[in-house]
């Protein structure tokens, strides 16, 4: 199950999991891209799409209830990928923008993981895996990016991962986070500074690998 799987990175995760043989459920607020509808025939797996607003716990609960009925309670992998960003400077970020980013990127991830964990505990899976999608922006400032509030939300995702993993280990459920670099998607591709941010990420990776500071 992948939140935010209708397009972008979430859709790529769905395609990768399907290639590995997993049936796919995506939860998203927008209709899925045409590529989603090709997954079932390309990889010979089952696919489902449910419309959900991850910032609403009630919407998440309804979606989980619906897809678990369709899959007879089966859930082994959850990728909490749904997220949003606003390319706005620190001094111009208003309360509404701040609240929206936290509602989707923090609250949405937290309660997606919680509902997934409950489903996995209930179905007694022996291979439970929850993946929280954070970002390189959680721990490195990048020249050209203007979204301090977004960076903070991804830092929260990183921070919630270890205690979740500790609590769920006794149930045989693994919890990990991943921090992708900048990927051109329908959302990020609209940023005028995308090329500059990509260049900065490449330089940071070179520094990390060769310890040049």
C-alpha angles and dihedrals in degrees: 000000000000126000114210089024098137094092145343121027093348092057090048090053089050091051091049094050091047090051087056090054103263124141109236134229118177125192116197143145093229130058114267122260118254090258090068092063090055094058097082095053097037095052102021094239135125121258135194134182125202125182112233142160104220091199088067117071090199091055091048092049091051092049093048091049091050099048094042088057088052093049096040090244095307115150124145104151130039122184111191097202105140110119145143137210139193121206095219130131123253094248093048098047109116129202095258092055092046092050093047093051092049093044093056104029101038110019092038094051094044096052094039088057092044094052091045091051091051091050092049092048090049095050092043094226115184093205105049116160129176118189119193114201110221123159144239083248088072093075109014129058113222124204109239097030115110109189115098091162091054091050089053092053092053090049087056090053090054092048096050094051102075097050090046089052092050093050096045098043092089088060092053092250119137121209121196137160130217126202111206121197122230113313123184106241136151088275103043095036090074093062112103090211096055095109092050092049091050091051091051092051091052090051091049091052091051089051092049094050098045099031094237110160 
